[in-house]
């Protein structure tokens, strides 16, 4: 999945969206990453990864890179979902 848009659920750092740059066991490095703090329009992260979310969802600003040390789930995103997640205004 290296180079693909993914959603990563972590043990203690929440849910993140970005491009999978590297993975070593539970350590994951994402680029162009956003934290998904709250979502609407999808019931599960599987649905978020395939259909995206509604405009009422709350995502952070994008950071160039983040290292997540306790990843427990990595879900590849559809092109449609990635475009929606990238296009949402950052929650302030």
C-alpha positions in Angstrom: 0.0 0.0 0.0 3.0 2.3 0.0 2.2 5.4 -2.0 -1.6 5.0 -1.7 -4.1 7.2 0.1 -5.1 5.4 3.3 -6.9 5.8 6.6 -4.9 4.8 9.7 -6.6 4.0 13.0 -4.2 4.1 15.9 -4.4 2.8 19.4 -4.1 6.2 21.1 -3.6 8.9 18.5 -6.9 8.8 16.7 -7.7 8.4 13.0 -5.5 9.9 10.3 -5.8 10.2 6.5 -2.8 10.6 4.2 -0.4 9.0 1.8 1.3 5.9 3.2 5.1 6.6 2.9 6.4 3.8 5.1 5.4 1.0 7.5 7.4 -1.1 9.9 5.2 -3.2 12.1 2.8 -0.8 13.9 4.9 2.2 13.0 3.4 4.1 10.1 4.7 7.3 8.3 2.1 9.3 6.4 2.7 12.3 4.2 0.2 15.1 3.4 -1.7 13.8 6.5 -4.9 15.0 8.2 -6.4 13.9 11.5 -10.0 12.9 11.2 -11.4 14.2 14.5 -15.1 13.7 13.8 -17.0 12.4 10.8 -20.6 12.3 9.5 -22.0 10.6 6.4 -20.4 7.2 7.0 -21.0 4.7 9.7 -17.6 3.0 9.8 -14.0 3.8 8.8 -14.5 1.2 6.0 -17.3 3.4 4.6 -15.2 6.6 5.1 -12.4 4.9 3.1 -14.7 4.1 0.2 -17.4 6.9 0.2 -15.8 9.8 2.1 -17.6 11.9 4.6 -20.1 14.8 4.7 -19.2 18.5 5.0 -20.1 18.5 8.7 -17.1 16.3 9.5 -14.1 17.8 11.3 -10.6 17.3 9.9 -7.4 19.0 10.9 -5.1 21.0 8.6 -2.7 18.9 6.6 0.8 18.4 7.9 3.6 17.4 5.6 4.5 14.3 7.6 3.5 12.4 10.7 4.9 9.3 12.4 2.2 7.1 14.0 3.7 4.6 16.4 0.7 2.4 17.3 -1.2 1.8 14.1 -3.8 -1.0 14.4 -5.6 -0.6 11.1 -4.7 0.6 7.6 -7.5 1.0 5.1 -6.8 1.9 1.5 -9.1 4.8 0.2 -11.0 4.9 -3.1 -10.2 7.8 -5.4 -13.6 9.3 -4.6 -13.1 9.2 -0.8 -9.5 10.6 -1.0 -10.7 13.6 -3.1 -13.5 14.3 -0.5 -11.1 14.0 2.4 -8.5 16.3 0.8 -11.2 18.8 -0.3 -12.8 19.4 3.1 -12.1 22.7 4.8 -9.9 22.4 7.9 -11.8 22.7 11.2 -10.5 25.6 13.2 
